Amino acid sequence: MSFFISDAMAAAPAAQAPGMEGMLFPLAILVFFYFMFLRPQSKRAKEKKEMLAKIQKGAEVVTSGGILGKVVDLDDNFVKIEVSENMFLQVQRQSVENFMPKGTYKAVNKKISTNKV
């Protein structure tokens, strides 16, 4: 009889290594993260890529900086946006975040011009 180990502990069989049951929880976490984070992010990236391919002259857009404008000219990498009367900005195509409904640009510019004192 040992002083530090009881007889019951000494006679216990060796613990078995976890099999498939031990892998279920980590796999469930990975599946959870895939459906919660990775899949929606890849869907958004695909939608943005399709949106950027559809940009054409005359479209009303908002940039990632929040600038509203009307597309005047575009090429493979850059978009020229009219932000006010005879005022243009050239931005990267990737900085365009979304399209606005037709008439938004005109309505905002009209509102701004009537508020000038």
C-alpha positions in Angstrom: 0.0 0.0 0.0 1.4 3.3 -1.1 1.2 6.4 1.0 0.4 8.8 -2.0 -1.8 6.6 -4.3 -4.9 4.9 -2.9 -5.5 1.3 -3.8 -8.6 2.2 -5.8 -6.6 4.5 -8.1 -3.8 2.1 -8.6 -6.2 -0.7 -9.7 -8.1 1.5 -12.2 -7.7 0.6 -15.8 -5.8 3.0 -18.1 -8.0 5.7 -19.7 -8.8 5.2 -23.4 -7.9 7.9 -25.9 -10.9 9.7 -27.2 -12.0 8.5 -30.6 -14.4 10.2 -33.0 -16.5 11.5 -30.1 -13.5 13.7 -29.1 -13.4 15.2 -32.6 -17.1 16.1 -32.9 -17.0 19.3 -30.8 -14.0 20.9 -32.7 -15.5 19.9 -36.0 -18.9 21.5 -35.0 -17.0 24.7 -34.1 -15.3 24.8 -37.5 -18.6 24.2 -39.3 -20.3 26.9 -37.2 -17.5 29.5 -38.1 -17.7 28.6 -41.8 -21.5 29.3 -41.9 -21.4 32.3 -39.7 -18.3 34.1 -41.0 -16.6 32.7 -44.1 -19.5 31.9 -46.3 -21.3 35.3 -45.9 -18.1 37.1 -46.5 -17.3 35.2 -49.7 -20.9 35.9 -50.9 -20.5 39.6 -50.3 -17.2 39.7 -52.1 -18.8 37.9 -55.1 -21.7 40.4 -55.1 -19.4 43.3 -55.0 -17.3 41.9 -57.9 -20.5 41.5 -60.0 -21.6 45.1 -59.0 -18.3 46.6 -60.1 -18.5 44.8 -63.4 -21.9 46.4 -64.0 -20.8 50.0 -63.5 -21.6 52.2 -66.5 -21.7 55.8 -67.5 -24.6 57.7 -65.9 -24.9 55.4 -62.9 -25.2 57.2 -59.5 -22.9 55.7 -56.9 -21.6 56.1 -53.4 -17.9 55.5 -52.6 -16.5 53.9 -49.5 -15.8 57.4 -48.2 -19.4 58.3 -48.5 -19.1 60.5 -51.6 -22.2 60.6 -53.8 -21.7 61.2 -57.5 -22.6 60.3 -61.0 -20.2 58.2 -63.2 -18.9 60.3 -66.1 -16.1 58.1 -67.3 -14.5 54.8 -66.4 -11.7 52.4 -67.3 -10.4 49.1 -65.9 -9.0 50.6 -62.7 -10.5 54.1 -62.2 -13.9 55.8 -62.2 -14.4 59.5 -62.8 -17.3 60.8 -60.7 -19.1 64.1 -61.0 -19.7 65.3 -57.4 -21.0 68.7 -58.2 -21.5 70.9 -61.2 -18.1 70.8 -63.2 -16.4 69.2 -60.2 -14.9 65.7 -60.8 -13.2 63.1 -58.7 -11.2 60.2 -60.0 -11.4 57.2 -57.6 -10.4 53.6 -57.8 -13.1 51.3 -59.1 -12.9 49.2 -55.9 -13.9 52.2 -53.7 -17.4 52.2 -55.2 -19.6 50.7 -52.5 -23.1 50.7 -54.1 -25.5 52.1 -56.6 -28.1 54.7 -55.7 -31.5 55.0 -57.3 -31.8 57.2 -60.3 -32.5 60.8 -59.4 -30.7 60.7 -56.0 -27.7 62.7 -57.3 -30.0 65.3 -58.9 -32.2 65.7 -55.8 -29.2 66.1 -53.5 -27.6 68.7 -55.7 -30.8 70.6 -56.0 -31.3 70.5 -52.3 -27.8 71.8 -51.7 -28.1 74.6 -54.2 -31.4 75.9 -52.7 -29.9 76.0 -49.2 -27.0 78.3 -50.3 -27.3 81.8 -48.9 
